[in-house]
Amino acid sequence: MYKVSVVTPFHNVDMGMFEKCAESMRSQTIGFENIEWIIVVHNCQPHYFPLLTEMFKNDKNVFVKELNNDIHSPASPRNHGMKFVTGPYLGFLDGDDSYTPECLEVACREIIETQSQVLTFRREYELEKESLHPHTETVLWNQTEWRIVMDRKDFQQEKMFAGLWPFSTSRLFDMDFLRKNNLYFSPDVLWVEDVWHTGMCLMKADRVCYLPQFIGYHYFINGGSIIQDKKKPMEELIECFKSACIIIDDLTKIGIDTTDTATTMFALLTSYYLGSDLTVEQRRTLSDIIRPYLQKAVKLTPSKIHSPEECYLNYRLPQEVLGNPDNPWASPMLNDALNGWSAMMKILHSNASTDYGRRFHFDQIETLADYQRLVPMSNYENYKRLLNLQTNIGESGILTTAPTRQYLVNTIGQFIPSTDKHLLPYMEGFATTLKRHHNLLVAIVGPRKQQTNDGCTVETLESQMVKKYMWYYHYARGKKRADFSMPDDLFFKTEPREEMHTICYYALLDRDIDQIVAIDTRRVADMFDYIMAHRDQLIDIIRKTDAQRADEVAKAFLPDEKPLAQALWPKLKRIVAFGAGECYEATTHMKQFTGQTPHNHGYYFTEETIYGRAVADDSDLFETFASDSFLEYLPLEDPNAETVLSTDTKPGTPYQLVVTNHAGLYRYVTDHVVCIQEVQIDKLLFTIY
């Protein structure tokens, strides 16, 4: 008799991901032999079924089943797998996800001790790429408690059905309870099928247990999932819209307040509706399906799950877009949303109580037009006196409610304020660049510099990015995210005048580097210049540690067809360093040493904002992406021009960036200039002017 059963729907899953899934099952502390694992190979390419059968041929507790039908939803293979379950409890695990090691042991223990029919634990997530939306659950439960048990007569629906609550995979179900109530997945719900099934299970259960502190599921969010893919054919869209209606009707009938859930679904359907190629007649068909439900929608109350901006946007946008199929693009809310309304409103709501916010009536602003009307454009001279109050006296609450953490000194010596929230996107971009690589990080960091009277350091953006990454991102959950040629602590200990020597020494000593990363190509070019100027000295020092490597380095300098970088580091696959605009000359110089090694400009960082990223290796084209800053564009060639929003920019026109950020810069005219190349629905393509 197995202690627990797990059903896994498998549809053309990447085998590298599935091997991680299988390893997580074999690592369960409850004992792999105590788990009945039913894998349903569903509508797969022909080679998968024999591949998985061979993979588990020696595991008597693993049952590989095959299912081919016309249903394109994990509900169908889950239902099929449930027919073979013999264990007392059931969990669902997707083939590209994994359980944490203690998941099934803890879940089984808790569901038995509490005599519950449904047990819920928490899920962490990992994004395949940073542009994906992290659809994951946050909760209103008291998270200082290990266990919360509710009986049917005392269900707290306002907590049970808030936010993204419905995942079947982060739950354990009593199998007798499921059979008794015929709780299979609905064959009529072919989109977000978990919402229907989990809602039914929760409301039919006599007792439900929540474990607010226990993380049992690792959710890998990939770009190919039905939730993430915004562009859909009409047939699939009809399934999505009809599924939403069935979910709302059926859950309402059994007593669930679906207001929160319906709002979330409407927002997703709106994104599909706008992202798909539809005729007017097709849009009318979809609008007719959902319109009766939109008429019942209400605006949610802000909470820790739903910000005021989300409540406002997710109520108005579906009404204006789905309710106007003849011209959904005419929605005022959509125009504001495409131009960064959410980012702007988060900044204004956070800072409405500051001196600056009160002076310019942040609390009265609802639209982008309001903002441009009430708040004037500014420059460094506007801020100089205010920043002096912070740096010299130690004043606060002038520009932001959040404390200023450091001042980023730019190339002309100006102090640009920075808060934790302002710097976070820089860190995330930097971490993404370094992740899973063996990096040669060419960065001049050195010790901390001067401290101002408000307790802040004054440092370069380059220095702050490296330090913050090492402190907060290098090790995640006890696992190293990236490798470096230089020992981590030397980024903090080396004096600036010695730093390039140290970088070059460890770079030459390391034969396994696969990626060179720097804030810009000037740093990389400087590194190669230093290596060339101090070649013999560096080789002599290396020889004291590794004579074989010293010979390899010496050989790399001999005349050869290979560029120096490839000769030194045979595994080198990529260079990531901003090299456009004023760095073009340095980029040309760098390529004398790197040759045809792919070069990516990475992210376009300025002290005021992180604005865009390179679209591809060896391309001078950049793309904007959703950020925490709000941006306007000031035409460069017209001294009397007003700013325009992203959707109003013109290809071929250079613009100065005007930034509003979380560090306290409002409609701040920067000296950074971009030239728009193409205006797309959700982004701009640009080059550095």
N, C-alpha and C positions, 0 to 999 in steps of 0.2 A: 504494500500500500504506500503510495507516494504521499508526502506531506503537503505538496502544493503542485499545481499544474500551471504551465505558462503556454500561451498561444501566441505565435509569431506569424503575422502575414508577411510573405516574402515576394516582392515584385521587382525583379531585375536590380536587386541591391548590389552596390559596389562591394566586391568580396573583401576588400581591405577593411571596410566599415563592418561588414558582417563578422569578420574574424574577431574584431573587438567586441562585438555583441556576444559571440560564442565564448570568448575568454571571460567576459563578465559573468556568464552563466556557470562556467566551470569553477569560477572563483567564489561562488556563493558560500558563505559560512554555514549555511544550513546543510551543506553537502550536496554536490551535484547529483549523486545517486538518489537523493530524496526528492528530486524534481522531475516531474513528467513534462517534457518539452515537446510540444507539437508545432511543427513548422509547416505552414501551408504555402507551397510554391504556387503562386497565383498569376496566371496569364503571363508567364515568363518566357524568355527566349529558351529554345530547346535544351541547351547545354546545362541549364541550372539544376534541373531535377536530378540527373545522374551525378552532377558535381556534389550536391548536398548529400545525396544518398551515400556516396563514397566517403564524404567527410565524416559522417557519423556512423559508419558501418559497425564500429566496435562499441557504440553506446546504446545499450539496451533500453535506456530511458528516453531516447530521442526518436520521435516518429515523424518522418518526412512524408507529407501528403501532397498530392498534386490536384489543383483545381483550375480548370479553364472554362471561362464563361464570358458573357458579354457585359459583365458588371465591372466598372472601373472604380472601385472603392474598397478600402480595407475592411468594410463591414462584412462583405461576402466571405472572404477567407477567415475572418474571425468567427463568424457563425459556423462555417464548415469545421474549423478546428474544435469548437466547443462540443461538437457531437462525439468527439473521441476522448473527452476529459474524464479521468477516473479519480483525480485527487479531490480533496474536500474544499480546497480554495483555488481560485483562479486569478492569474495576473495576465495582462496583455503587454507584450514587449515588441516594439517595432524593430525590424531587422537592421536599421542603421543607428539604433540607440543602444543603451546598455543600462544594467542595474549597477548600483553601487554594491560593494561586497557584502554588506550586512542586510541588504534590502529585504530579501525573502524571509530570512530568519526573524528579523524584527517585526515585519508585517504579520507573519503567521503568529508569532507570540502575542502581539497586541490584539489581533482580531479574535483569538481564542480567549484571552483573558477578559476582554470586554464583551464577549458574546455578541459581536456586531455582525451585520450582514454586509456592510461596506466599510472599508478602511481606506483612508486617504493619506498619502505621504507627499513630500515635496519633490520638486524636480528642478535640477539645475539645467543650464543650457549651454550649448556651444554653437556659434554661428559658422557656417561654411565660409561665408565672406561677410565683411562688415556691412554691406549694403542691405542685407536681409533684415526683416523686421522680427524682433525677438518675441514671438507669440508665446508667452509663458505666464504663469499665474503668480499674482501677489494676492495676499489675503487680508481680511479684516479681523481674523482670529487673534486672540491674545497669544503672541508668539513666545511669551515667557513660560507658557505651560507646555509640558511634554505631551500630554494627552487630553483631548476634549471629547467627551462622549455625550451624544444627544439621543434621547428617545423621541419617538414620533410625535408625542404630545407637546414636545418642547423644541421642535426644529426652529433654528434661527435662520430663516430664509434670507434675511438681509445680509448674512455672512456666507451662507451656503452658495448663493447664486449671484455673487458679485464678481465682476471682472471676468477673467478667463478661467472659469472654474471647472470645465467639463471633461478634462482629459481622462480617458479610460485607462491609459497606460500608467498613471501614477496612483493606481488604486488596487486593492485586493478585494475580491468578491467571494462570498460564501456560495459554493456551487449548488447546494440544495435549494437555497433561496432563489437563485437564478432559474433553476428548473421548475420549481413550484410556481413561479410567476411568469414563466415563459419569456424571460427577459433576454431575448436575442436582439441583435441590432436590426433596426427596421429596414426592410428591403426597399421602402419608398424614400428613405432619406439617403441620398447619395453624396451629400456635402456636409461637412462637419458632423458626421454621424455620431461622434462621441457626445455631442450636446444632447441629442435625443436619448441615447442609451443611458448615459450617466444620470440625467434628470429623472428618467423613469425608475432607475434603481434606487436613487436616493429617496424618492417620495414613496416608494412601496416598502422600503426597509423599516423594520421596527426599531433598529438601533444603528447609528452611524458613528464611527470613530475617526477623529482627525488627529494627526501627529504633526503639529505646526513646526517642530524643530527638526524632524527627521528627513534628510535628503536621501531618497532611495532611487531616483531615476536620473539618468544623464541623457538629455534630449539634444540630438544633433539636428540643427535646423538647416536644411539644404534648400537650394534654390529651385529644385524641381518639384517641391511639394505642391499640392493643390492649393494650399493657403497662400504660398508665396507667389505663385505664377498669376500675374494680374491679367495677362492676355489670354482669353479663352474663346473657343468657338461657340456659336449660338446655342448648339445643342447642350453643351456643358453649362452655359449660363442659365438656361431654362431649368436644368437640374438643380443648380445652386439656388435660384430664386424660389422654386417650388419647395425645395427642402427647407428653406427658411420659414416658409409659411406653415408647413407641416409641423415643424418644431414648435413654433409659437402656438399653434392651435392645440397640439397634443399636450404640451407642458402646461398650458393654461388650464386645460380640462382637469388635470390632476392636482391643481391648486398651486402651481408655481407662479410667482410674480415674474414675468418674463421681460420686464421693462429694461433691465440692465443687459440681458442677453440679446434682446432684439436690437438694441442700439448698437452693440458690437457687431452683430451680423449686418445691419444696414450699412455700417461704415465699410465693411469688407466688400459688400455687394456694390457699393458705389465705386470703389477702386477698380473692381473688375469691369464694371459698366463703362467707366471712362478709359480703361486701358485696352479694351477690345475694339476691333474693327467692326462696327455695326452700322446698318442702314437705319434710316429714320423709322421704318416699319418695325424693324427688330427692336429698337429702343422702345417703341410704343408697346409692343407685346410684353416686354419685361416690366415696363412701368405699370401696365394694367395688372400684372400679377401681384406686384408688391404694394400698389397704391392704397388699398384698403387697410393695410397694416401700418403704413406710414402715417395715416390720418390719426391713428391711436397713439403715436409716439409722443413721449414727453421728454423734456430736458432733464438729464440726471443731476443729482446734487453732487457737488464736488466732494471728493474724499481722497484718502491716500492712494486709491486706485485710479480715480478719474480726476485729473486736474481741471480747474475752471476752463482752461482753453479747450480741452478735449470735450467737456460737456457741451460747450457752445458750438464747437465745430461739428461734432458727431450728431448733433440735433439738426442744425441748419443745413449742412451740406447735403445729406440724403434728400431732404425736403426739396431743396432747390434744384438738384441734379436729376434725381429719379422722378421727380414730379413734373419735369419739363423735358420730355423726350425729344421735342422738335428742336430745341437748342439748349442742351445741358451746359454748354460752355458759357452761356450768358449769366451763369450764377455768380453774383457778386462775392459770395463766400468762397467759391472755387477759385476765382481770380486772386483773392487775398491769400488763400491757402497755398496756391502755386508759388506765390511770391514771398513766402516765409512768414505768414501771419502768426502761426503757432509759436515759432521761435521768438518773434518780437513780443507777443503777449506774455510769454513766460518771463521774459526779462523785465517787462513793465510791472507785472504783478509782483514779482520778487522785490522790486525796488521802488514801489509807489510811496513808501513812507520815508524815503530819503529826502534830504534837502532839495536835490535836483528833481526828484519825482514830484514833490509837492509844488515846486515852482512851476513846473510845466504840465501839471495836471494829469499825471499818468493814470490816475483812477478814472478819468473821464474818457479814456481812449478805448474804442471798440474796433476800429477798422484801421487799415493802413493809411487811408486818407486822413483820418483823425490825427494819426501820429505825425504825418508830414505837415499838417496844418498847425499843430500845437507845439511841436518841438523843433527848434531851429537847427540848422546845420552848424557844426562846430569844428574847430581845429585845435592844435596843441596850445596855441595862445589862450584860447578860451579856458583851458584846463589848468594852465600853469599855476595860477594862484591857488586853486583848489587842491592840487597835488602838493603844493608847498605846505598847506595846512596839515595834510596827512603826514608828509615826510619830516617836517620840521617841528610840528607841535604834537603830533600823534592823534589828530582828530579822526573821527570815524563818522559813518552815517551820512556822508556828504553825497557820494555817488552810488554806493551799493550798501545793502544791508549786510551782505556777506563780507567778512574781513578781507582786505587786500593782503595777499600772502607774500608777494614779491613784486619788484619792478623790473620789467624786461628792458634792458638798455639797448636801443637800436644803434645803427651805424653812425648816426649823427649825435649820439649822446642823450637823446630824449628818454625819459623814464615813462614807460607804458605800464599802467597798473595791471595786475593779474590776480584773479581769484582762483580758488580750487576748481570751480565749475568752468571757468574760462579755459584753464589749462587741460582739462580732462580730454577733450577731443584730440589734442595734440598727442597726448600719451597713448590714446587708443590707436591712432594712426601709426605712431612710431612702433608700438608693440606688434601691430599687424605686420609691419614691414620686416621686423626681426624674427618673428615667430617661426620656429622649426628650421632655422638656418644656422650654419656655422659661420658667424659673422666676423668680419674685420670692420670694427666700428671706429671710424676716423673722426674723433670728436675731441675738442679742447675743452676740458671741464675745469680742472684745478680746484682749489679750496674755495669756500664761501667768500664773497666779497663784503663790502661795507654793509652795515645795518642802519636803517633809517629809524627815526624816533617813533614810528608806528610799528616797530618790530619786524620790518621786512628786510630781506636781502635785495641787493641790486646785482642782477646777473644777466647774461645773455640768454636768449631763447635756447640756443644749442646746449648750454650748460644745464639749464633747468630740465630740458627734455631727458637728458641722459640720467640726471640724478633722480628725477621722479620715476623714470622707468625702472631703474635699479632698485629703488626703495619699494615700489608698489607692484611692479609688473613682472619682474624677472622670475620670481618664483610664485606660481599660482597653485594653491592647494598642495603645497609641498613639492610641486613638480617644476623643474626648470623649463621655461618656455623657449629659450634660445641658448646657443653657445657662442662664446666670444674668444677671439685669439688672445686677448689680454685678460689677466685675472681681474675679476669684478672690482676688488677693493682698490686697485690702482687707479681707477677712474676718479677716486676721491682723494688719493694720497699724493699723487704726483704733482710737483710744482709745474706751473704753466711753461716755464722755460725748458723743462725736461720732458714735457708730455709727448711731443712729436717723436723724440728719440725713443721713448718707451713704447709708443704705438708701433713704430717701425721695427724695433727689435723683436717684439712678440709676433708681429705680422710675418716677418721673415722666418721666425722659428717654427711657425705653424704651417704645415703642408696641406691641411684639410679645409682651408677656407673655401666656402662656396658662394659667399656674397660679401661685397664691399658696400658699406652704408655710411653716408655722411650727410650733413645738413645741406651741403652744396658741393659742386665739383671743384671749387677752389681748395677745399680741404683735401680732396683726393689728389689733385695736382701737386699741392704742397708736400704731401706724403711721398710721392714718387720723386720729387725734386730732392727731398731730404735723403731718401734712399740712395739716389745717384751720387749726391755730394759726400755721403758718409759710408759708401758701400764697403770699403775695406775694413773700416773700424767695426761696422756691424757684423761682418762675417767673422772677424776675429773673436768678438764676444760670443757669437753663436757657437763657435767651435769649442769653447770651453764647456758648453752644455750638451751639444749634439754635433759631433764631428761629421756624421753622415749628412745631416741637414745642411751644415755649412758647405759641404761639397756641392750639394744640390743647388744651393743659393748661388754659389760662385759660378756654376755651370750655366745658370739662368741668364747671366750677364754676357755670356759669349755670343758672338754673332749667330743669329738663328732666324728662321722664318717666323717663329712665334713671337708675339709681342711679350714684353717683360711680365705683365700680369699673368698671362697664361703659362709662361715658363716657370714662374714662382709658385703658382697655385693651380695645378692641373684640374682641380675640381671646380674652379671658379665659373659660375654660371650667370652672374648678374651683378651690375653695379646700380645702386639706388642712391641718387644724389641730385638735388635740384641743379639744373644746368642751363636754364633758359634765361632770357633777358640779359641782365648785366653779367651773368655767369657764362655767356656763350664763349668768350675767349678762354676761360679756364677749362671749359668742356673740350674745346679743340686741343688744348695743351694736354689734358688728361688722356685723350684718346691716342696720343703718341705712345703711351705705355699700355693702354688697355685694348687697342686695336678694335676688332669687331665684337668684343664681348658685349652682350646686350646691355644697354644703358637705359634706365628708367628714371624719369625726373621725380618720381615719388609724389609727395604732397607739396602743394604750394602754401608754405607757411609764411605768415608775417607775424609780427608781434601782436597785431590787433585781431587777427583771425586766422583760422585755417580755411582757405577758400576753395581749393579744388585739388584734383589729383590727375596724374598722367593717365591717358586712356590706354596706353600700351607702351612696351619697350620701344626704344628708338623712335619715339614720336614726340614732336613738340606741341602736340595738342593736349589740352587739359579739359576736364569736365568738372562742373560743380556737383555738389552732393548735399543732402540734407545735413545741416549743421546747427549748432546752438546759437549762431550769430544771425542777425538780420542784415541784409545787404541791399544797398541802393547803388545806382550807377549814374555818375555825373559825366555828361559828354565833355570830352577833353578839349575839343576845338571851338567851343562856344562859351565865352566867359560869362554870358548872361543866362545860361541854360539852367533849368531845374533838374533835379534827379529824376530818373525813371526807374521802374521796377524791372525785374528780370524778363518778364513776358513782353515788355515794351522795348527792349534793347534791339538794335539793328545790326545785322551782320556787316562786318567790315568797319565798324565804328569803334574807336578807342574810348574807354571810359575809366575815370578814376573810381576806385572803390570807396564807398561810403558805408561805414560799419557801425552797427549797434551791437554791443556785446555784453557778456555777463561781468565784465571787469569794470564797467562804469563809463564806457565811451558811448555816447548817444549821437547818432547821425554825424559821426566823426569822419571828416574828409581826409583820407590817407594819401600818401604820395605813390601808391601802387596803381599801376595802369595795366589794364587788360584789353585785348582786342577780341570782340565777339566774332566767332566764325559761324555758329549755327545756334538757333533758338529751338529747343525741343520742349515738349510738354512739361517734363519734370526736371530739366537741367539745361545748362548752357555749355556749349563747347567754345573754348577760347584759347588764345595764345597770349604769351607775355609780351607786352608792347615794348 
